[in-house]
Amino acid sequence: ADVASLKTGEATFAAYCSARGQVIALLLVCQVGKEWLVLLESGLAEAVAARLRMFVLRARVVIEHAHDLQTAGLSPDADAPPGARVFSPRQTSLRYVVTSPESGPAGAVLAWRRNEICAGVAWLEPASSERFIPQMLGLDAIGAVSFNKGCYPGQEIVARTRYLGKVKRHPVLVQLEGGAQLRAGESCFLLGDGKEVEAVIVDVVCPPDQPCVVFLVAPLEKTDPVTAIRAGELSWPALRL
């Protein structure tokens, strides 16, 4: 993403890609004066920080893991805790609060994560890292990819896919009763309209007292229906969102 265009207090999602154009991690990049906060899935934080340090060279830059900070979602009508920083990434209506207090109850966190996925935001984990180009995850729709900025790792493949190619796999969002056994990075099958296609699970959220929501990547178009998910010997009726 074009992080150089951010002003103090602004934020944008960004896809950090490998040289092959595959997304290593989804980042939320926040501009704070002379510093930057980069938020990502905790299981990838150390590896991404180590990779970024390779490009510091002679610049006066220090990259460190902020273990004392915590990130949570903030609903549109909620007030942030005193002293917290609030960021609203471009092209989304989501709000994030960065603070040091303990997180809220698990149910509230999962309910927020469900809203995130429905907005097209799926945080990659180690099991789903470096498996998809940004367009397969729909990251261009949430402002995580810029086609006007300078060079970046994987730019040739990402840009060529946009201007010359066709993305064969797309993000698919489904809702189902049950499905807590599904795991990020695993394969499954989507059934609908008399056909069955293989899909890869990117993210799964199962809030209490609410249906599970699953973010997948599959060779389906937006109009293709999904009636069920099958993983191994288990299957669940599903509704495409």
C-alpha positions in Angstrom: 0.0 0.0 0.0 1.1 3.6 -0.4 2.1 4.2 3.2 4.1 7.3 2.3 0.8 9.2 1.6 -0.4 8.7 5.2 -0.7 11.6 7.5 -0.3 11.5 11.3 -3.2 9.5 12.8 -4.1 7.8 9.5 -3.9 4.1 8.7 -4.2 1.7 5.8 -4.2 -2.0 5.3 -1.2 -3.3 3.4 -0.3 -6.6 1.8 3.3 -7.5 2.6 4.3 -9.8 -0.3 7.1 -12.1 -1.2 9.0 -11.8 -4.5 6.5 -14.2 -6.0 3.7 -11.9 -5.2 2.2 -14.1 -2.4 1.0 -12.4 0.7 3.2 -13.0 3.7 1.0 -11.1 6.0 -1.9 -8.6 6.1 -0.7 -5.5 7.9 -2.5 -2.5 9.4 0.0 0.4 9.0 -0.6 3.4 11.3 1.2 6.7 11.1 2.1 8.2 14.5 4.4 11.3 14.1 7.9 10.0 13.4 6.9 6.4 14.3 4.8 3.8 12.6 2.7 1.1 14.3 2.3 -2.0 12.1 -0.4 -4.4 13.4 -0.5 -8.0 12.2 -1.3 -11.5 13.4 0.8 -12.2 16.4 2.1 -15.6 15.1 3.8 -13.8 12.2 5.1 -10.7 14.0 8.6 -11.9 14.8 9.2 -13.3 11.4 8.0 -10.2 9.6 10.0 -7.9 11.9 13.2 -9.9 11.2 12.5 -9.8 7.4 11.9 -6.0 7.5 15.2 -5.5 9.4 17.1 -6.9 6.4 16.1 -3.7 4.4 17.1 -1.1 7.0 20.7 -0.8 5.6 22.0 2.7 6.6 18.7 4.3 7.5 18.1 5.4 11.1 15.3 3.0 11.7 14.6 0.6 14.6 12.1 -2.2 14.2 11.0 -3.9 17.3 8.1 -6.0 18.6 5.8 -3.9 20.8 4.9 -6.6 23.3 3.4 -4.0 25.7 0.7 -2.9 23.2 -2.6 -4.6 22.5 -5.0 -4.2 19.6 -8.8 -4.6 19.7 -11.7 -3.7 17.5 -13.9 -0.7 18.4 -17.5 -0.5 17.4 -18.7 2.7 15.7 -20.6 4.1 18.7 -18.0 3.0 21.4 -15.6 5.4 23.2 -11.9 4.5 23.3 -10.2 4.0 26.7 -8.3 7.0 28.0 -4.9 7.3 26.4 -5.7 4.8 23.6 -5.0 5.4 20.0 -7.8 4.9 17.5 -7.2 4.2 13.8 -9.7 3.8 10.9 -8.1 2.1 7.9 -8.8 3.6 4.5 -11.7 2.2 2.4 -13.3 0.5 5.5 -15.6 1.5 8.3 -13.7 -0.5 10.8 -12.1 1.1 13.9 -9.1 -0.2 15.8 -7.9 0.8 19.3 -4.3 0.3 20.3 -3.8 0.4 24.1 -2.1 -1.5 26.9 -5.0 -2.7 29.2 -6.1 -6.3 29.1 -8.5 -7.3 26.3 -12.2 -7.7 26.8 -14.2 -11.0 27.2 -13.7 -13.7 24.5 -17.3 -13.4 23.3 -16.9 -9.7 22.5 -13.6 -10.3 20.7 -15.1 -13.1 18.6 -18.1 -10.9 17.8 -15.8 -8.2 16.5 -13.8 -10.7 14.5 -17.0 -11.8 12.8 -17.6 -8.2 11.8 -14.0 -8.0 10.5 -14.4 -11.0 8.2 -17.7 -9.8 6.9 -15.9 -6.6 5.9 -13.4 -8.6 3.9 -10.5 -8.6 6.5 -8.9 -11.9 7.1 -5.6 -11.9 9.1 -3.2 -14.5 7.7 -1.7 -17.0 10.0 1.5 -19.0 9.6 -0.6 -21.8 8.0 -2.1 -19.5 5.4 1.0 -17.2 4.8 2.6 -17.1 1.3 -0.2 -19.1 -0.4 -2.2 -16.4 -2.1 -1.7 -13.3 -4.2 -3.5 -10.2 -2.9 -6.4 -10.4 -5.4 -7.3 -13.9 -4.3 -7.9 -12.6 -0.8 -9.8 -9.5 -2.0 -7.1 -7.2 -0.5 -7.4 -4.7 -3.3 -11.0 -4.1 -2.2 -9.9 -2.9 1.3 -7.1 -0.6 0.2 -4.3 -3.1 1.0 -2.8 -2.9 -2.5 -1.6 0.2 -4.5 -1.1 0.1 -8.3 0.3 3.6 -8.4 3.2 3.6 -5.9 6.8 2.6 -6.6 8.3 -0.8 -6.7 7.6 -3.4 -3.9 8.3 -7.1 -3.6 6.1 -9.1 -6.0 4.9 -6.0 -7.8 5.4 -7.5 -11.3 3.1 -10.5 -10.6 0.5 -8.5 -8.7 0.3 -5.8 -11.4 0.4 -8.3 -14.3 -2.6 -10.1 -12.7 -4.5 -6.9 -12.5 -3.8 -5.6 -16.0 -3.1 -8.7 -18.1 -4.3 -11.8 -16.3 -7.4 -13.2 -14.7 -7.7 -14.3 -11.1 -9.0 -17.8 -11.1 -9.5 -18.0 -7.3 -11.5 -15.5 -5.2 -12.5 -14.9 -1.6 -15.6 -16.7 -0.6 -17.5 -15.9 2.7 -19.9 -18.5 4.1 -22.0 -18.9 7.2 -22.8 -22.2 8.8 -24.1 -23.8 12.0 -21.1 -25.6 13.6 -17.8 -25.8 11.8 -15.6 -25.0 14.8 -13.4 -28.0 13.7 -12.3 -26.1 10.6 -8.8 -24.7 10.7 -6.9 -22.0 8.8 -4.7 -23.4 6.0 -6.6 -26.6 5.6 -8.4 -27.7 2.5 -12.1 -28.5 2.2 -14.8 -28.7 -0.5 -17.6 -26.3 -1.3 -20.8 -27.8 -2.7 -23.4 -25.9 -4.6 -25.4 -26.0 -7.9 -24.6 -29.7 -8.4 -20.8 -29.2 -8.4 -18.0 -29.5 -5.8 -14.9 -27.4 -5.8 -11.8 -27.5 -3.6 -11.2 -24.5 -1.3 -8.6 -23.4 1.2 -9.7 -22.0 4.6 -8.1 -18.7 5.5 -10.0 -17.7 8.6 -12.7 -19.1 10.9 -14.6 -17.3 13.6 -17.3 -18.9 15.8 -18.8 -16.4 18.3 -21.0 -17.7 21.1 -24.7 -18.0 20.1 -23.9 -17.0 16.5 -23.3 -19.0 13.4 -19.6 -19.6 12.4 -18.3 -17.5 9.5 -15.6 -18.9 7.3 -13.3 -17.0 4.9 -12.1 -19.2 2.1 -10.3 -18.9 -1.3 -11.9 -21.0 -4.1 -12.4 -21.0 -7.9 -15.9 -19.5 -7.6 -17.5 -16.4 -9.1 -19.6 -14.0 -7.0 -22.8 -15.5 -8.3 -22.0 -19.1 -7.7 -24.1 -20.6 -4.8 -22.7 -22.5 -1.9 -25.0 -24.9 0.0 -22.6 -26.9 2.1 -19.0 -27.3 3.2 -17.3 -30.7 3.4 -14.0 -31.4 5.3 -13.0 -35.0 5.6 -16.0 -37.0 6.7 -17.8 -34.0 8.2 -20.1 -31.7 6.3 -22.3 -28.7 7.2 -25.1 -26.8 5.4 -23.7 -23.4 4.5 -25.0 -20.0 3.3 -22.9 -17.8 1.1 -22.7 -14.2 2.4 
